[in-house]
Amino acid sequence: MTTNSLLNRITYNAKQCGGIPCIRGMRIRVSDILDMLAKNVSSGEILEDFPDMEAEDIQACLLFAS
């Protein structure tokens, strides 16, 4: 995937989660995913906990953070 297509997975909506960046319009905040990764939660575990997420969503969070 290209950088732009990954970053397009990050959405902002003032009426959802207070405008905090989320993944593909879901109420899964980028900051929550980054926090889990920082606490050594594996990508596989995150995907198990959030079945609507895709591996590319995690990549998008990391790219967004960088």
GUBA-319163 format. One record per atom (N, C-alpha, C, O, CB): x, y, z; residue in three letters; chain; atom name. Coordinates in Angstrom, 3 decimals, decimal comma. Glycine has a CB too. Example, Ala and Ser with C-alpha at 12.3 -4.5 7.8 and 13.67 -1.06 7.14 Angstrom:
GUBA-319163
+----------+----------+----------+------+-----+------+
!        X !        Y !        Z ! type ! mol ! atom !
+----------+----------+----------+------+-----+------+
!   13,190 !   -5,690 !    7,800 !  ALA !   A !    N !
!   12,300 !   -4,500 !    7,800 !  ALA !   A !   CA !
!   13,200 !   -3,300 !    7,800 !  ALA !   A !    C !
!   14,236 !   -3,319 !    8,465 !  ALA !   A !    O !
!   11,308 !   -4,473 !    9,046 !  ALA !   A !   CB !
!   12,850 !   -2,250 !    7,080 !  SER !   A !    N !
!   13,670 !   -1,060 !    7,140 !  SER !   A !   CA !
!   12,900 !    0,030 !    7,870 !  SER !   A !    C !
!   13,409 !    1,138 !    8,039 !  SER !   A !    O !
!   14,084 !   -0,598 !    5,725 !  SER !   A !   CB !
+----------+----------+----------+------+-----+------+
This chain:
GUBA-319163
+----------+----------+----------+------+-----+------+
!        X !        Y !        Z ! type ! mol ! atom !
+----------+----------+----------+------+-----+------+
!    0,842 !   -1,188 !    0,000 !  MET !   A !    N !
!    0,000 !    0,000 !    0,000 !  MET !   A !   CA !
!    0,884 !    1,247 !    0,000 !  MET !   A !    C !
!    1,998 !    1,238 !    0,523 !  MET !   A !    O !
!   -0,956 !    0,001 !    1,223 !  MET !   A !   CB !
!    0,375 !    2,287 !   -0,582 !  THR !   A !    N !
!    1,119 !    3,543 !   -0,614 !  THR !   A !   CA !
!    0,912 !    4,305 !    0,692 !  THR !   A !    C !
!   -0,003 !    4,016 !    1,463 !  THR !   A !    O !
!    0,685 !    4,406 !   -1,820 !  THR !   A !   CB !
!    1,768 !    5,268 !    0,913 !  THR !   A !    N !
!    1,655 !    6,109 !    2,105 !  THR !   A !   CA !
!    0,290 !    6,787 !    2,158 !  THR !   A !    C !
!   -0,351 !    6,808 !    3,209 !  THR !   A !    O !
!    2,774 !    7,165 !    2,128 !  THR !   A !   CB !
!   -0,153 !    7,336 !    1,043 !  ASN !   A !    N !
!   -1,443 !    8,032 !    1,032 !  ASN !   A !   CA !
!   -2,600 !    7,099 !    1,307 !  ASN !   A !    C !
!   -3,525 !    7,461 !    2,034 !  ASN !   A !    O !
!   -1,655 !    8,717 !   -0,294 !  ASN !   A !   CB !
!   -2,568 !    5,891 !    0,735 !  SER !   A !    N !
!   -3,680 !    4,968 !    0,973 !  SER !   A !   CA !
!   -3,713 !    4,512 !    2,423 !  SER !   A !    C !
!   -4,786 !    4,280 !    2,979 !  SER !   A !    O !
!   -3,577 !    3,756 !    0,048 !  SER !   A !   CB !
!   -2,547 !    4,384 !    3,034 !  LEU !   A !    N !
!   -2,529 !    4,036 !    4,462 !  LEU !   A !   CA !
!   -3,065 !    5,191 !    5,302 !  LEU !   A !    C !
!   -3,891 !    4,987 !    6,192 !  LEU !   A !    O !
!   -1,096 !    3,668 !    4,916 !  LEU !   A !   CB !
!   -2,598 !    6,395 !    5,019 !  LEU !   A !    N !
!   -3,045 !    7,541 !    5,809 !  LEU !   A !   CA !
!   -4,527 !    7,840 !    5,611 !  LEU !   A !    C !
!   -5,155 !    8,437 !    6,485 !  LEU !   A !    O !
!   -2,228 !    8,763 !    5,454 !  LEU !   A !   CB !
!   -5,088 !    7,439 !    4,487 !  ASN !   A !    N !
!   -6,530 !    7,618 !    4,269 !  ASN !   A !   CA !
!   -7,364 !    6,749 !    5,201 !  ASN !   A !    C !
!   -8,571 !    6,959 !    5,323 !  ASN !   A !    O !
!   -6,885 !    7,302 !    2,825 !  ASN !   A !   CB !
!   -6,746 !    5,785 !    5,851 !  ARG !   A !    N !
!   -7,442 !    4,942 !    6,818 !  ARG !   A !   CA !
!   -7,670 !    5,682 !    8,143 !  ARG !   A !    C !
!   -8,486 !    5,264 !    8,964 !  ARG !   A !    O !
!   -6,647 !    3,654 !    7,063 !  ARG !   A !   CB !
!   -6,946 !    6,772 !    8,336 !  ILE !   A !    N !
!   -7,086 !    7,563 !    9,560 !  ILE !   A !   CA !
!   -8,112 !    8,652 !    9,282 !  ILE !   A !    C !
!   -7,959 !    9,446 !    8,354 !  ILE !   A !    O !
!   -5,707 !    8,179 !   10,022 !  ILE !   A !   CB !
!   -9,162 !    8,678 !   10,102 !  THR !   A !    N !
!  -10,251 !    9,629 !    9,885 !  THR !   A !   CA !
!  -10,433 !   10,534 !   11,097 !  THR !   A !    C !
!  -10,053 !   10,198 !   12,219 !  THR !   A !    O !
!  -11,558 !    8,888 !    9,580 !  THR !   A !   CB !
!  -11,023 !   11,685 !   10,832 !  TYR !   A !    N !
!  -11,331 !   12,673 !   11,865 !  TYR !   A !   CA !
!  -12,810 !   13,025 !   11,734 !  TYR !   A !    C !
!  -13,305 !   13,276 !   10,635 !  TYR !   A !    O !
!  -10,419 !   13,958 !   11,733 !  TYR !   A !   CB !
!  -13,503 !   13,041 !   12,858 !  ASN !   A !    N !
!  -14,908 !   13,450 !   12,866 !  ASN !   A !   CA !
!  -15,156 !   14,149 !   14,198 !  ASN !   A !    C !
!  -15,032 !   13,534 !   15,258 !  ASN !   A !    O !
!  -15,886 !   12,215 !   12,662 !  ASN !   A !   CB !
!  -15,498 !   15,404 !   14,146 !  ALA !   A !    N !
!  -15,703 !   16,184 !   15,371 !  ALA !   A !   CA !
!  -16,803 !   15,593 !   16,256 !  ALA !   A !    C !
!  -16,815 !   15,820 !   17,465 !  ALA !   A !    O !
!  -16,049 !   17,627 !   15,017 !  ALA !   A !   CB !
!  -17,718 !   14,843 !   15,661 !  LYS !   A !    N !
!  -18,827 !   14,256 !   16,420 !  LYS !   A !   CA !
!  -18,517 !   12,847 !   16,923 !  LYS !   A !    C !
!  -19,361 !   12,207 !   17,551 !  LYS !   A !    O !
!  -20,075 !   14,223 !   15,562 !  LYS !   A !   CB !
!  -17,319 !   12,374 !   16,649 !  GLN !   A !    N !
!  -16,929 !   11,026 !   17,060 !  GLN !   A !   CA !
!  -15,620 !   11,094 !   17,830 !  GLN !   A !    C !
!  -14,623 !   11,602 !   17,317 !  GLN !   A !    O !
!  -16,793 !   10,086 !   15,833 !  GLN !   A !   CB !
!  -15,616 !   10,601 !   19,020 !  CYS !   A !    N !
!  -14,414 !   10,574 !   19,863 !  CYS !   A !   CA !
!  -13,790 !   11,958 !   20,014 !  CYS !   A !    C !
!  -12,572 !   12,080 !   20,144 !  CYS !   A !    O !
!  -13,386 !    9,610 !   19,281 !  CYS !   A !   CB !
!  -14,616 !   12,991 !   19,997 !  GLY !   A !    N !
!  -14,131 !   14,355 !   20,198 !  GLY !   A !   CA !
!  -13,177 !   14,837 !   19,118 !  GLY !   A !    C !
!  -12,370 !   15,735 !   19,359 !  GLY !   A !    O !
!  -13,457 !   14,454 !   21,518 !  GLY !   A !   CB !
!  -13,259 !   14,252 !   17,938 !  GLY !   A !    N !
!  -12,386 !   14,673 !   16,847 !  GLY !   A !   CA !
!  -11,011 !   14,042 !   16,871 !  GLY !   A !    C !
!  -10,152 !   14,380 !   16,057 !  GLY !   A !    O !
!  -12,239 !   16,140 !   16,873 !  GLY !   A !   CB !
!  -10,802 !   13,128 !   17,799 !  ILE !   A !    N !
!   -9,514 !   12,431 !   17,892 !  ILE !   A !   CA !
!   -9,379 !   11,482 !   16,690 !  ILE !   A !    C !
!  -10,363 !   10,846 !   16,311 !  ILE !   A !    O !
!   -9,396 !   11,639 !   19,253 !  ILE !   A !   CB !
!   -8,205 !   11,371 !   16,089 !  PRO !   A !    N !
!   -8,028 !   10,484 !   14,942 !  PRO !   A !   CA !
!   -8,428 !    9,045 !   15,265 !  PRO !   A !    C !
!   -8,037 !    8,489 !   16,292 !  PRO !   A !    O !
!   -6,584 !   10,525 !   14,471 !  PRO !   A !   CB !
!   -9,211 !    8,461 !   14,367 !  CYS !   A !    N !
!   -9,694 !    7,095 !   14,518 !  CYS !   A !   CA !
!   -9,352 !    6,300 !   13,262 !  CYS !   A !    C !
!   -8,857 !    6,842 !   12,273 !  CYS !   A !    O !
!  -11,222 !    7,072 !   14,787 !  CYS !   A !   CB !
!   -9,624 !    5,031 !   13,329 !  ILE !   A !    N !
!   -9,347 !    4,140 !   12,205 !  ILE !   A !   CA !
!  -10,617 !    3,924 !   11,397 !  ILE !   A !    C !
!  -11,614 !    3,418 !   11,913 !  ILE !   A !    O !
!   -8,779 !    2,789 !   12,697 !  ILE !   A !   CB !
!  -10,574 !    4,308 !   10,132 !  ARG !   A !    N !
!  -11,642 !    4,082 !    9,153 !  ARG !   A !   CA !
!  -13,044 !    4,391 !    9,673 !  ARG !   A !    C !
!  -13,983 !    3,644 !    9,398 !  ARG !   A !    O !
!  -11,597 !    2,663 !    8,693 !  ARG !   A !   CB !
!  -13,192 !    5,463 !   10,406 !  GLY !   A !    N !
!  -14,511 !    5,882 !   10,867 !  GLY !   A !   CA !
!  -15,046 !    5,077 !   12,038 !  GLY !   A !    C !
!  -16,152 !    5,336 !   12,514 !  GLY !   A !    O !
!  -15,474 !    5,799 !    9,746 !  GLY !   A !   CB !
!  -14,281 !    4,109 !   12,506 !  MET !   A !    N !
!  -14,705 !    3,323 !   13,673 !  MET !   A !   CA !
!  -14,325 !    4,090 !   14,935 !  MET !   A !    C !
!  -13,571 !    5,061 !   14,875 !  MET !   A !    O !
!  -14,052 !    1,891 !   13,669 !  MET !   A !   CB !
!  -14,828 !    3,670 !   16,029 !  ARG !   A !    N !
!  -14,497 !    4,320 !   17,300 !  ARG !   A !   CA !
!  -13,264 !    3,680 !   17,938 !  ARG !   A !    C !
!  -13,191 !    3,493 !   19,153 !  ARG !   A !    O !
!  -15,692 !    4,246 !   18,267 !  ARG !   A !   CB !
!  -12,317 !    3,357 !   17,094 !  ILE !   A !    N !
!  -11,029 !    2,832 !   17,549 !  ILE !   A !   CA !
!  -10,017 !    3,944 !   17,325 !  ILE !   A !    C !
!   -9,673 !    4,277 !   16,191 !  ILE !   A !    O !
!  -10,619 !    1,494 !   16,784 !  ILE !   A !   CB !
!   -9,545 !    4,512 !   18,437 !  ARG !   A !    N !
!   -8,647 !    5,663 !   18,332 !  ARG !   A !   CA !
!   -7,225 !    5,230 !   18,000 !  ARG !   A !    C !
!   -6,735 !    4,220 !   18,505 !  ARG !   A !    O !
!   -8,656 !    6,465 !   19,631 !  ARG !   A !   CB !
!   -6,586 !    5,994 !   17,163 !  VAL !   A !    N !
!   -5,196 !    5,746 !   16,800 !  VAL !   A !   CA !
!   -4,336 !    5,716 !   18,054 !  VAL !   A !    C !
!   -3,452 !    4,870 !   18,182 !  VAL !   A !    O !
!   -4,683 !    6,818 !   15,816 !  VAL !   A !   CB !
!   -4,586 !    6,620 !   18,964 !  SER !   A !    N !
!   -3,783 !    6,694 !   20,189 !  SER !   A !   CA !
!   -3,889 !    5,420 !   21,019 !  SER !   A !    C !
!   -2,920 !    5,020 !   21,664 !  SER !   A !    O !
!   -4,215 !    7,888 !   21,027 !  SER !   A !   CB !
!   -5,049 !    4,784 !   21,008 !  ASP !   A !    N !
!   -5,207 !    3,527 !   21,762 !  ASP !   A !   CA !
!   -4,365 !    2,410 !   21,144 !  ASP !   A !    C !
!   -3,747 !    1,622 !   21,859 !  ASP !   A !    O !
!   -6,695 !    3,103 !   21,807 !  ASP !   A !   CB !
!   -4,347 !    2,349 !   19,824 !  ILE !   A !    N !
!   -3,546 !    1,329 !   19,147 !  ILE !   A !   CA !
!   -2,060 !    1,578 !   19,398 !  ILE !   A !    C !
!   -1,310 !    0,641 !   19,673 !  ILE !   A !    O !
!   -3,844 !    1,318 !   17,627 !  ILE !   A !   CB !
!   -1,639 !    2,822 !   19,306 !  LEU !   A !    N !
!   -0,237 !    3,150 !   19,560 !  LEU !   A !   CA !
!    0,149 !    2,842 !   21,001 !  LEU !   A !    C !
!    1,256 !    2,369 !   21,260 !  LEU !   A !    O !
!    0,030 !    4,624 !   19,250 !  LEU !   A !   CB !
!   -0,745 !    3,103 !   21,930 !  ASP !   A !    N !
!   -0,487 !    2,805 !   23,334 !  ASP !   A !   CA !
!   -0,302 !    1,299 !   23,539 !  ASP !   A !    C !
!    0,590 !    0,868 !   24,269 !  ASP !   A !    O !
!   -1,637 !    3,329 !   24,215 !  ASP !   A !   CB !
!   -1,149 !    0,512 !   22,892 !  MET !   A !    N !
!   -1,014 !   -0,948 !   23,014 !  MET !   A !   CA !
!    0,311 !   -1,421 !   22,426 !  MET !   A !    C !
!    0,986 !   -2,263 !   23,020 !  MET !   A !    O !
!   -2,187 !   -1,662 !   22,310 !  MET !   A !   CB !
!    0,686 !   -0,892 !   21,276 !  LEU !   A !    N !
!    1,954 !   -1,274 !   20,672 !  LEU !   A !   CA !
!    3,122 !   -0,891 !   21,574 !  LEU !   A !    C !
!    4,090 !   -1,643 !   21,687 !  LEU !   A !    O !
!    2,110 !   -0,619 !   19,299 !  LEU !   A !   CB !
!    3,040 !    0,259 !   22,211 !  ALA !   A !    N !
!    4,096 !    0,708 !   23,127 !  ALA !   A !   CA !
!    4,208 !   -0,198 !   24,348 !  ALA !   A !    C !
!    5,271 !   -0,295 !   24,962 !  ALA !   A !    O !
!    3,831 !    2,144 !   23,575 !  ALA !   A !   CB !
!    3,120 !   -0,851 !   24,690 !  LYS !   A !    N !
!    3,108 !   -1,775 !   25,832 !  LYS !   A !   CA !
!    3,381 !   -3,207 !   25,399 !  LYS !   A !    C !
!    3,073 !   -4,156 !   26,121 !  LYS !   A !    O !
!    1,768 !   -1,704 !   26,558 !  LYS !   A !   CB !
!    3,966 !   -3,355 !   24,202 !  ASN !   A !    N !
!    4,370 !   -4,646 !   23,656 !  ASN !   A !   CA !
!    3,221 !   -5,610 !   23,389 !  ASN !   A !    C !
!    3,418 !   -6,825 !   23,402 !  ASN !   A !    O !
!    5,327 !   -5,288 !   24,582 !  ASN !   A !   CB !
!    2,031 !   -5,086 !   23,149 !  VAL !   A !    N !
!    0,935 !   -5,923 !   22,686 !  VAL !   A !   CA !
!    1,208 !   -6,170 !   21,201 !  VAL !   A !    C !
!    1,450 !   -5,227 !   20,447 !  VAL !   A !    O !
!   -0,494 !   -5,243 !   22,935 !  VAL !   A !   CB !
!    1,169 !   -7,414 !   20,790 !  SER !   A !    N !
!    1,503 !   -7,731 !   19,402 !  SER !   A !   CA !
!    0,386 !   -7,309 !   18,454 !  SER !   A !    C !
!   -0,767 !   -7,155 !   18,855 !  SER !   A !    O !
!    1,780 !   -9,226 !   19,250 !  SER !   A !   CB !
!    0,752 !   -7,129 !   17,205 !  SER !   A !    N !
!   -0,249 !   -6,794 !   16,191 !  SER !   A !   CA !
!   -1,309 !   -7,878 !   16,113 !  SER !   A !    C !
!   -2,493 !   -7,584 !   15,951 !  SER !   A !    O !
!    0,412 !   -6,599 !   14,819 !  SER !   A !   CB !
!   -0,891 !   -9,121 !   16,227 !  GLY !   A !    N !
!   -1,838 !  -10,231 !   16,198 !  GLY !   A !   CA !
!   -2,863 !  -10,159 !   17,320 !  GLY !   A !    C !
!   -4,050 !  -10,410 !   17,109 !  GLY !   A !    O !
!   -1,096 !  -11,536 !   16,276 !  GLY !   A !   CB !
!   -2,394 !   -9,816 !   18,511 !  GLU !   A !    N !
!   -3,306 !   -9,680 !   19,650 !  GLU !   A !   CA !
!   -4,289 !   -8,532 !   19,438 !  GLU !   A !    C !
!   -5,469 !   -8,641 !   19,770 !  GLU !   A !    O !
!   -2,514 !   -9,459 !   20,944 !  GLU !   A !   CB !
!   -3,788 !   -7,434 !   18,882 !  ILE !   A !    N !
!   -4,658 !   -6,287 !   18,619 !  ILE !   A !   CA !
!   -5,734 !   -6,680 !   17,617 !  ILE !   A !    C !
!   -6,907 !   -6,353 !   17,798 !  ILE !   A !    O !
!   -3,841 !   -5,079 !   18,093 !  ILE !   A !   CB !
!   -5,336 !   -7,378 !   16,565 !  LEU !   A !    N !
!   -6,302 !   -7,793 !   15,549 !  LEU !   A !   CA !
!   -7,316 !   -8,786 !   16,111 !  LEU !   A !    C !
!   -8,467 !   -8,800 !   15,674 !  LEU !   A !    O !
!   -5,578 !   -8,408 !   14,354 !  LEU !   A !   CB !
!   -6,912 !   -9,608 !   17,061 !  GLU !   A !    N !
!   -7,853 !  -10,524 !   17,725 !  GLU !   A !   CA !
!   -8,853 !   -9,744 !   18,566 !  GLU !   A !    C !
!  -10,042 !  -10,061 !   18,580 !  GLU !   A !    O !
!   -7,097 !  -11,541 !   18,608 !  GLU !   A !   CB !
!   -8,369 !   -8,728 !   19,265 !  ASP !   A !    N !
!   -9,232 !   -7,924 !   20,139 !  ASP !   A !   CA !
!  -10,171 !   -7,014 !   19,352 !  ASP !   A !    C !
!  -11,258 !   -6,682 !   19,826 !  ASP !   A !    O !
!   -8,382 !   -7,087 !   21,077 !  ASP !   A !   CB !
!   -9,756 !   -6,615 !   18,159 !  PHE !   A !    N !
!  -10,550 !   -5,720 !   17,319 !  PHE !   A !   CA !
!  -10,748 !   -6,384 !   15,951 !  PHE !   A !    C !
!  -10,039 !   -6,058 !   14,999 !  PHE !   A !    O !
!   -9,856 !   -4,318 !   17,172 !  PHE !   A !   CB !
!  -11,697 !   -7,302 !   15,851 !  PRO !   A !    N !
!  -11,853 !   -8,082 !   14,616 !  PRO !   A !   CA !
!  -12,203 !   -7,254 !   13,382 !  PRO !   A !    C !
!  -12,037 !   -7,742 !   12,264 !  PRO !   A !    O !
!  -12,909 !   -9,112 !   14,816 !  PRO !   A !   CB !
!  -12,676 !   -6,032 !   13,542 !  ASP !   A !    N !
!  -12,980 !   -5,178 !   12,388 !  ASP !   A !   CA !
!  -11,738 !   -4,505 !   11,825 !  ASP !   A !    C !
!  -11,778 !   -3,924 !   10,741 !  ASP !   A !    O !
!  -13,997 !   -4,122 !   12,774 !  ASP !   A !   CB !
!  -10,637 !   -4,584 !   12,559 !  MET !   A !    N !
!   -9,387 !   -3,968 !   12,092 !  MET !   A !   CA !
!   -8,658 !   -4,889 !   11,141 !  MET !   A !    C !
!   -8,863 !   -6,103 !   11,141 !  MET !   A !    O !
!   -8,479 !   -3,615 !   13,273 !  MET !   A !   CB !
!   -7,799 !   -4,287 !   10,326 !  GLU !   A !    N !
!   -6,940 !   -5,018 !    9,402 !  GLU !   A !   CA !
!   -5,487 !   -4,657 !    9,709 !  GLU !   A !    C !
!   -5,214 !   -3,624 !   10,321 !  GLU !   A !    O !
!   -7,300 !   -4,691 !    7,911 !  GLU !   A !   CB !
!   -4,572 !   -5,499 !    9,289 !  ALA !   A !    N !
!   -3,148 !   -5,253 !    9,543 !  ALA !   A !   CA !
!   -2,712 !   -3,891 !    9,005 !  ALA !   A !    C !
!   -1,865 !   -3,223 !    9,598 !  ALA !   A !    O !
!   -2,297 !   -6,359 !    8,910 !  ALA !   A !   CB !
!   -3,296 !   -3,489 !    7,883 !  GLU !   A !    N !
!   -2,952 !   -2,193 !    7,294 !  GLU !   A !   CA !
!   -3,360 !   -1,034 !    8,204 !  GLU !   A !    C !
!   -2,760 !    0,040 !    8,141 !  GLU !   A !    O !
!   -3,621 !   -2,041 !    5,929 !  GLU !   A !   CB !
!   -4,368 !   -1,239 !    9,043 !  ASP !   A !    N !
!   -4,779 !   -0,194 !    9,986 !  ASP !   A !   CA !
!   -3,682 !    0,062 !   11,010 !  ASP !   A !    C !
!   -3,437 !    1,205 !   11,395 !  ASP !   A !    O !
!   -6,087 !   -0,587 !   10,698 !  ASP !   A !   CB !
!   -3,028 !   -1,003 !   11,445 !  ILE !   A !    N !
!   -1,923 !   -0,846 !   12,397 !  ILE !   A !   CA !
!   -0,759 !   -0,132 !   11,721 !  ILE !   A !    C !
!   -0,132 !    0,744 !   12,318 !  ILE !   A !    O !
!   -1,467 !   -2,223 !   12,950 !  ILE !   A !   CB !
!   -0,472 !   -0,503 !   10,485 !  GLN !   A !    N !
!    0,571 !    0,197 !    9,728 !  GLN !   A !   CA !
!    0,240 !    1,674 !    9,597 !  GLN !   A !    C !
!    1,120 !    2,527 !    9,720 !  GLN !   A !    O !
!    0,744 !   -0,430 !    8,336 !  GLN !   A !   CB !
!   -1,016 !    1,973 !    9,350 !  ALA !   A !    N !
!   -1,454 !    3,362 !    9,210 !  ALA !   A !   CA !
!   -1,245 !    4,133 !   10,507 !  ALA !   A !    C !
!   -0,830 !    5,291 !   10,473 !  ALA !   A !    O !
!   -2,929 !    3,421 !    8,794 !  ALA !   A !   CB !
!   -1,522 !    3,518 !   11,637 !  CYS !   A !    N !
!   -1,310 !    4,169 !   12,936 !  CYS !   A !   CA !
!    0,165 !    4,510 !   13,130 !  CYS !   A !    C !
!    0,502 !    5,605 !   13,580 !  CYS !   A !    O !
!   -1,802 !    3,262 !   14,087 !  CYS !   A !   CB !
!    1,033 !    3,573 !   12,791 !  LEU !   A !    N !
!    2,467 !    3,817 !   12,942 !  LEU !   A !   CA !
!    2,944 !    4,909 !   11,997 !  LEU !   A !    C !
!    3,746 !    5,762 !   12,378 !  LEU !   A !    O !
!    3,255 !    2,533 !   12,694 !  LEU !   A !   CB !
!    2,462 !    4,881 !   10,795 !  LEU !   A !    N !
!    2,824 !    5,915 !    9,826 !  LEU !   A !   CA !
!    2,309 !    7,279 !   10,284 !  LEU !   A !    C !
!    3,015 !    8,282 !   10,171 !  LEU !   A !    O !
!    2,261 !    5,570 !    8,429 !  LEU !   A !   CB !
!    1,097 !    7,315 !   10,794 !  PHE !   A !    N !
!    0,519 !    8,559 !   11,297 !  PHE !   A !   CA !
!    1,367 !    9,111 !   12,438 !  PHE !   A !    C !
!    1,601 !   10,318 !   12,510 !  PHE !   A !    O !
!   -0,933 !    8,334 !   11,766 !  PHE !   A !   CB !
!    1,825 !    8,241 !   13,324 !  ALA !   A !    N !
!    2,634 !    8,668 !   14,463 !  ALA !   A !   CA !
!    3,989 !    9,202 !   14,034 !  ALA !   A !    C !
!    4,562 !   10,081 !   14,678 !  ALA !   A !    O !
!    2,822 !    7,521 !   15,427 !  ALA !   A !   CB !
!    4,484 !    8,662 !   12,950 !  SER !   A !    N !
!    5,831 !    9,087 !   12,521 !  SER !   A !   CA !
!    5,758 !   10,453 !   11,858 !  SER !   A !    C !
!    6,782 !   10,986 !   11,429 !  SER !   A !    O !
!    6,458 !    8,052 !   11,547 !  SER !   A !   CB !
+----------+----------+----------+------+-----+------+
